[in-house]
Amino acid sequence: MLRLALAAIALVAVAAGLAAVSEGDPPAAAVSATGGGEIAFGQPPPPTLPAPLPLPTTSVEAESAIVKSPPRLVTIPAIDVEATVIDLGLEDDGSLETPQDYDLAGWWAGGTTALEPGPAVIVGHVDDYTGPAVFYRLRELDVGDEIEVTDSTGAVSRFVVTDTGVYDKDDFPTQEVYGPTDGPTLRLITCGGAFDRSARSYEDNVVVYAELH
């Protein structure tokens, strides 16, 4: 189940865990895929629109200026994760979509990719009623562990964990998770903490911070 609370707006995580970033309005809240609770993600500040780029003079320049290669695979050797990554958009109510398949991770397509400056946000469920899901062991990651993100072109970006945190969904560190960064960074998010049976969701979010290596 995912219920990823990333405070300020509530990007609802799946009573098992999820999240988002800077290019576009982040999700508000969503319903737990395992039957009921909400998962909050936290809303980044409104994005600042970049100045218009000059038109490229060649087709090669034009292609490089507009290509955005989304992540398609996340590999985390320390916790035996190799998961397909799908794009996640927003629901009509502004909440982040959640993967219907608990073995898949999801990338907030309104944010940055792994090679762009800023935080790329990938979320995944922690479990469901049948057992562990894709990010069940995310809380076990330590500083120095490596994460690989493979994009749609086959390019592999290697990140190193710089910090981890567990946050009450009502006290989600929105700026730290969604705020701009000088270079490419990565945020992995799932649910954690105690399970609230009445709400059918977890009370906390587990966040892993990583930088391009």
C-alpha positions as CSV (number, residue, x, y, z in Angstrom):
1,M,0.0,0.0,0.0
2,L,1.1,3.5,-0.7
3,R,0.3,6.6,1.1
4,L,3.0,9.1,0.3
5,A,2.5,12.3,2.1
6,L,4.6,15.1,0.8
7,A,2.9,17.9,2.9
8,A,2.2,21.4,1.6
9,I,-0.4,20.3,-0.9
10,A,-0.9,16.6,-0.3
11,L,0.3,14.5,-3.0
12,V,-1.4,11.4,-1.9
13,A,0.8,8.4,-1.7
14,V,-0.5,4.9,-2.0
15,A,-1.1,3.5,1.5
16,A,2.3,2.1,0.6
17,G,4.3,5.0,-0.6
18,L,5.0,7.8,-3.3
19,A,6.0,11.6,-4.6
20,A,7.1,14.7,-7.1
21,V,9.2,18.2,-8.4
22,S,9.7,21.6,-10.1
23,E,8.4,21.7,-13.7
24,G,4.6,21.8,-13.4
25,D,2.1,21.7,-10.6
26,P,2.7,18.8,-8.2
27,P,0.0,16.4,-7.2
28,A,-2.3,17.3,-4.4
29,A,-3.5,14.1,-2.8
30,A,-4.5,10.6,-3.9
31,V,-6.3,7.5,-2.8
32,S,-4.4,4.5,-1.5
33,A,-4.2,1.8,-4.1
34,T,-4.8,-0.8,-1.4
35,G,-8.2,0.4,-0.4
36,G,-8.6,3.7,1.2
37,G,-6.2,6.0,2.9
38,E,-4.7,9.1,1.5
39,I,-1.1,9.6,0.6
40,A,0.3,13.1,0.9
41,F,3.2,14.2,-1.2
42,G,3.9,17.8,-0.4
43,Q,3.6,20.6,-3.0
44,P,6.6,22.4,-4.3
45,P,6.4,26.1,-4.7
46,P,4.9,27.3,-8.1
47,P,7.5,26.8,-10.8
48,T,9.4,29.7,-12.3
49,L,9.1,29.7,-16.1
50,P,12.4,29.8,-17.9
51,A,13.2,32.5,-20.4
52,P,12.4,31.5,-24.0
53,L,15.3,29.7,-25.7
54,P,16.6,31.0,-29.0
55,L,15.6,28.9,-32.0
56,P,18.4,26.4,-32.9
57,T,20.0,26.8,-36.3
58,T,20.3,23.1,-37.1
59,S,18.1,20.1,-36.8
60,V,20.6,18.5,-34.5
61,E,20.5,21.5,-32.2
62,A,16.7,21.5,-32.3
63,E,16.5,17.9,-31.4
64,S,18.9,18.3,-28.4
65,A,17.0,21.3,-27.2
66,I,13.7,19.5,-26.9
67,V,14.6,15.9,-26.1
68,K,13.5,14.8,-22.7
69,S,14.3,11.2,-21.9
70,P,12.1,9.8,-19.1
71,P,13.5,7.2,-16.7
72,R,12.4,3.6,-17.6
73,L,14.3,1.5,-15.1
74,V,15.6,2.0,-11.5
75,T,18.2,-0.3,-10.1
76,I,19.2,-0.4,-6.5
77,P,21.7,-3.2,-5.8
78,A,21.9,-2.7,-2.0
79,I,18.2,-3.7,-1.7
80,D,17.9,-6.0,-4.8
81,V,15.6,-3.7,-6.7
82,E,15.4,-3.6,-10.5
83,A,12.1,-2.1,-11.4
84,T,10.4,-0.7,-14.5
85,V,9.5,3.0,-14.2
86,I,6.3,4.3,-15.7
87,D,5.2,7.9,-16.2
88,L,2.8,9.4,-13.6
89,G,0.6,12.3,-14.3
90,L,-2.0,14.1,-12.3
91,E,-5.6,13.1,-11.6
92,D,-8.4,15.5,-12.2
93,D,-8.3,16.6,-8.6
94,G,-4.6,17.5,-8.9
95,S,-3.4,14.3,-7.1
96,L,-0.5,12.2,-8.4
97,E,-1.4,9.1,-10.2
98,T,-0.1,5.9,-8.6
99,P,1.2,2.7,-10.3
100,Q,-1.6,0.1,-10.5
101,D,1.1,-2.6,-10.5
102,Y,2.8,-2.7,-7.1
103,D,6.0,-4.1,-8.7
104,L,6.4,-0.9,-10.8
105,A,7.9,2.4,-9.8
106,G,6.5,5.7,-11.1
107,W,8.2,8.9,-12.2
108,W,6.4,12.2,-11.8
109,A,6.4,13.3,-15.5
110,G,5.8,16.9,-14.5
111,G,9.2,17.1,-12.9
112,T,12.8,16.8,-14.2
113,T,14.5,13.8,-15.7
114,A,17.6,12.1,-14.2
115,L,20.0,14.2,-16.2
116,E,18.4,17.6,-15.8
117,P,19.2,20.0,-13.0
118,G,16.7,19.6,-10.2
119,P,15.2,16.6,-8.4
120,A,13.8,13.7,-10.4
121,V,11.1,12.1,-8.2
122,I,10.4,8.4,-8.4
123,V,7.8,6.8,-6.1
124,G,6.7,3.3,-5.3
125,H,4.5,1.3,-3.1
126,V,5.9,-0.2,0.1
127,D,3.4,-3.2,0.3
128,D,-0.1,-4.3,-0.2
129,Y,-2.3,-7.0,1.4
130,T,-0.4,-9.7,-0.4
131,G,3.0,-8.7,0.9
132,P,6.1,-6.5,0.1
133,A,6.0,-4.2,-3.0
134,V,8.7,-2.5,-5.1
135,F,10.0,-0.1,-2.5
136,Y,9.5,-2.3,0.6
137,R,13.2,-2.1,1.5
138,L,13.8,1.5,0.6
139,R,14.2,2.4,4.3
140,E,17.3,0.1,4.5
141,L,19.3,2.4,2.2
142,D,22.4,4.1,3.7
143,V,24.5,7.1,2.7
144,G,26.9,5.9,-0.1
145,D,24.6,3.3,-1.6
146,E,24.3,3.5,-5.4
147,I,21.2,3.9,-7.5
148,E,21.1,3.6,-11.3
149,V,18.4,5.2,-13.5
150,T,18.2,4.1,-17.1
151,D,16.3,6.4,-19.4
152,S,14.3,5.7,-22.6
153,T,17.5,6.0,-24.7
154,G,19.3,3.4,-22.7
155,A,21.6,6.0,-21.0
156,V,22.4,5.1,-17.4
157,S,22.7,7.8,-14.7
158,R,24.4,6.7,-11.5
159,F,23.4,8.4,-8.2
160,V,24.8,8.1,-4.7
161,V,22.7,8.3,-1.6
162,T,23.5,11.4,0.4
163,D,20.7,11.3,3.0
164,T,17.6,9.5,4.1
165,G,14.6,10.6,6.2
166,V,11.3,9.4,7.6
167,Y,8.7,12.2,8.0
168,D,5.2,12.4,9.3
169,K,3.0,13.2,6.4
170,D,1.8,16.3,8.2
171,D,5.4,17.5,8.4
172,F,6.7,16.7,5.0
173,P,9.9,18.6,4.0
174,T,8.5,20.0,0.8
175,Q,11.4,22.4,0.0
176,E,14.0,19.7,0.6
177,V,12.3,17.2,-1.7
178,Y,10.9,19.5,-4.4
179,G,13.1,22.5,-4.2
180,P,15.5,23.4,-7.1
181,T,19.1,22.0,-7.0
182,D,22.2,23.1,-8.9
183,G,22.7,19.7,-10.6
184,P,20.8,16.5,-11.2
185,T,19.4,14.9,-8.1
186,L,17.1,12.1,-7.3
187,R,14.4,11.5,-4.7
188,L,12.9,8.1,-4.0
189,I,9.7,8.1,-1.9
190,T,7.5,5.5,-0.4
191,C,5.3,5.1,2.7
192,G,6.6,4.1,6.2
193,G,6.0,4.3,9.9
194,A,3.0,2.9,11.7
195,F,0.0,1.7,9.8
196,D,-3.2,3.4,10.6
197,R,-5.8,0.7,10.2
198,S,-8.8,3.0,10.4
199,A,-7.4,5.2,7.6
200,R,-5.9,2.2,5.8
201,S,-2.7,4.1,5.2
202,Y,0.8,4.6,6.7
203,E,1.5,7.6,8.8
204,D,4.9,8.5,7.4
205,N,6.9,8.9,4.2
206,V,10.3,7.5,3.6
207,V,12.5,9.7,1.4
208,V,15.9,8.9,-0.1
209,Y,18.0,11.8,-1.4
210,A,20.8,11.1,-4.0
211,E,23.1,13.1,-6.2
212,L,24.5,12.3,-9.6
213,H,27.9,10.5,-9.2
